[in-house]
Amino acid sequence: MKTRLVISAVLMAVASTGAQAQDAAAEGIAKFREMLADGNPAELFEAKGEALWKQKRGPKNASLEQCDLGLGPGVVKGAFVQLPKYFADTKRVQDMEMRLITCMETLQGLNAAEIMKTPWGRGEMANLTALATWIGAESKGMRFNVTMSHEAEKTMYEVGKRLFFQRAGTHDFSCATCHGQEGKRIRLQDLPVLTKNPGDGLGFAAWPAYRISNGQMWSMQLRLNDCYRQQRFPEPKFGSDVTTALSVYMGVNAKGAESIVPALKR
């Protein structure tokens, strides 16, 4: 009996020590991000994005200043926190990146298909990331309000929900494997629960974000692609309905969360 009590006490002490170490690591990461916040390299991408928005480019020698992101032509503030949404002109639910590509094609005459085939971080894809970073930053501090007022938006939400819980691949993973329960961590970092509002500046409310570990600016579509890669799934094509549906699901769940875009990530 005494032996069992001793073993139990030791296990409790080990668990407590482990939890304290995890908490200390999470606190350290938070402080590290706070120290870098004033000099967030994402500001360089913001500046580039704003310049690209106003610059006349493409075969039509036009700017993007008449691009309708959902609040009317040229309106940027507040647009990010209500995307994805249904657009009547394309008859599709579009996230920010796909809506920008629509504007780049219709207003500037750029080839949407060619942009979507461009590798991440290169050419017009790099420009797209910069534009998304600036537009996201223009809604910093605002609350997410992704709606389901159109039937297509409701459908995308339901598809996104099913995709979030779909288990498959060599490891039988799903999005919910990492983001469906409280108290999970990876690389000493807390994983937010994305089946509900995870809180201000977490999950959907934090991307695009600057990745400190690789010195890259990541959009939400790239974040989702990498999640699929880590699950050992085939990566979705850029602009896939898969990433749009997941974004609608997470965006609706994040209703009321404050955007901190562009955030800093590991």
N, C-alpha and C positions, 0 to 999 in steps of 0.2 A: 504493500500500500504506500509506504513512504517513498519507495523507488518511483512509483507512478507519479506521486506528487512532485518529486524533484524533477522528473522528465518534463512534466507539464509546465512547471515553473520556468525551466530552461527554454522550452519552446516558446512560451509567451514572451520571455525576455528577448529572444532572438527576433521574433516577429515585431516586437516593439522597436528594437534597434533598427531593423530593416525599414520599418515605416518612417522612423525619424530620419534615416539617411535619405530616403526617397523625398521626404518633405524638404530637407535641407537642399537637396539637389535642385528641386523644382524652384525653391526660393532663390537659389543662386542663378539659375537660368533667367528668372524674371528680372533680377537686378542687372544682369548682363545686358538684357534687352533694353532696360530702362536707361542704362549708361550710353547705349548707342543711339537711342531714339532721337536725340537732338541733331545727330549727324547721319540720319538714315540715308544710305546710298540711294534709296528709292526716289529721293528728291531729284536726282539726275534724270531718272526715267520720267518723272512728272514734267520736268522742264521740257524734255524732248517731246513728250506727248502733247503738251500745250502748243508747242511750236508747229508740230505736224497738223494739229487741228486747224490752224490758221493758214498754213502754207498751201499755195496753189500748186497742185501736182497732178500727174497722170495725163492721159491723152486729152482730157477735157480741160486741163489747166484750171482746176477748181479746188477750193478748200472744202473742208468738212463742216463749215460753220452753219450750213443749212440741214445738217443731219438730224433726223428726228429719232431721238432715243426713247421716245415714249411720252414725253411731256411737251412736245411741239418742236418745230424746227429750230435748231440752235440752242435749245435749253439743256444745260448740262447739270447744274446744281439739282440734286435730288433724284436724278435719273437712275443712278447706279443702284440705289436701295429699293427700287421697285422693279428691277429686272431679275430673272427673265419674265417676259410677258408676250402676249399674242399681238402680232402686228398685221393689220388688215392688208397692207400693200404686198406682203410676202405670203400671207395666209399661213403663217407659221409662228410657233412660239420660239422666240430667240433670246439667247443670253446676250450679254454686252458685247462679247467678241464677234458673234455672228451678226449682230445688228451693225456693228462697225464695218464689217466686211460688205454688208449690203450697201452701206453708204459709200464706201470706197469704190464699189463697182458702179452704182447708179450716178453718183455725183462726180466722181473723178475719172471714171472709165477704166479703172484697174480691173484686172482679171481675177474674179473671186476664186475660181477653181485653182488657178496657179498659186494664189496666196495660201490657200488651204493645204497645198501640197508642199509648201516650203518648210524645211526643218525648223524646229523651235530655235529661237534666238538669232535667226538669220533674215536678211532682206526685209521684205514687207511683214514677215511674221514678227520680227523684232520691233518694227514700227507699230504693229498692232498691239503688242504688249505695252509699249510706252503709252499709246493712246488710252488703253484700258486702265493703266496706272493713274494717269492724270484725271480721267473721268471719275474713277473710283475715289480719288483724293478730294474731288470737288464735293463729295457727299460725306466727308469725314465728320463723325459726330452725329449724323442723322440716324434715325431708326429704320430698320428694314420693314417693308410693307409690300411683300410680293403677294399679289392677289390671285384668286381663282374665279374671276368674274366671267371669263369666257369658257365655253365647253372644252376648247382645246387645252386650256391651262389646267382644267380639272383632270383631263385625260393624262396629261404629262405628269401631274402630281401622283396619280395612281400608278403609272408606269415606273416613275422614279422610286416610289415606295417599294414596289416589288423588286426592282433592281437592287435596292439598298440591302434587302434581306436575302437575295439570291446567293446560295452557296454553290460553288463549283470550282473547277480547276484542280490542279494537283494537290493543293493543300486544303481543299474544301472550305475556302474562306468566303466571306461576304463583307460588305462594308460594315455591317453590324458586328462582325467579329471584333473589330477594334473600336467602333463608335456606337455600340448598342447598349453598353452597361457602364455603370458608375465605377470609378476606382481603377480603371485600366491605365497602364503606362507603357511607353515604348521609349527606349534610350533615355530613361529617367524623366521623361516628360509626360504630363497628364494628357490623356486622350479625351476630348470633349464628347459628350453624348449628343448625337446629331438627330435623334428621333424626336427631339423637343428643342425648345429654345435653350441653347447651351450657355447663354450669357453674353454680355457685351464683349465684342472684339474676339470672339472665339468661333472656330469652325467657319461657316460660310461668311461671317462678318469680318474675316481677317485676310481674305484674298482678293486681289493680287497682293503678294508679299515678297520681300527681299529675303532670299535664302543666304544666310551668312556663311554656311558651310561650303557653298560652291560659287558664291559671288554672282548669283543669277536672280533675275526678277521672274517670278512665277505667277502666271495667271491661274484662274480657277480651272480652266480646261486642262492645263498642264498638271495641276495638282491632282485632278481626278485621273488623268492618264497614268500618273506615277503610282497612284493607289492601285489601279488595276495591274500595273506591272508587278508591284509588290505582292499582289494576290496570285501571281502567276497566271493571270488572264491575258488574252490578246489585248493590246492597247486599242482603245476606240480611235477611229479616224477623227481628225479635227472637224468640229461642227456636227458630230454624230448626235442623233436623237438620244442616245444613251447619256451623254454628258449633260445635255439640255434637261432631260427628265430628272436626273439626279439633282441638278441645280435648282429646278423648280421645287422638288421635294424638300431639300435642305433650306431653300430660301423661304418657303412658306413656314417651315418649322422655326425659323429664326426670327419670325415676326416680333418686332419690338426691340430686337438686339441692336446695340449701337455699333456702327461701322467704325473700325480703326484703320481702314485701308488708306495707304499701304502699310502693312504690318511688317515686323521683323520676325523671321523664323530661323530655326536652327540651320 
